[in-house]
Amino acid sequence: MSEYIEIESESIEEPAGILIHTNLILAADGKETYPSVTAMEDGSPLAQMLSTVAGIQTLVIDSGNLIVTADRDIPQHILIADISDVIKEFFL
């Protein structure tokens, strides 16, 4: 199924922000906002899985999009690859 998962990313103006677009519905029950990794650990199943990705500080899941505030010490391409892996694993 992973060949059907489309993931694109772009930097956003928010400091160390990344917007990740997918062709999947990531938040079936509306917008989810997680101001910390601890909040993600208590959140939806996808948020719980994403809480294990090193470098994520905050997370918003809205329909097919993720908005991530990241640790500036983690290169964005590595963080995006790790997030993509989690999304694919979650939906397989």
Buried (B, 14 or more C-beta within 10 A) or exposed (E): EEEEBEBEBEEEEEEBBBBBBBEBEBBEEEEBEBEEBEBBEEBBEBBEBBBEBEBBBBBBBEEBBBBBBBEEEBEBEEBBBBBBBBBBEBBE
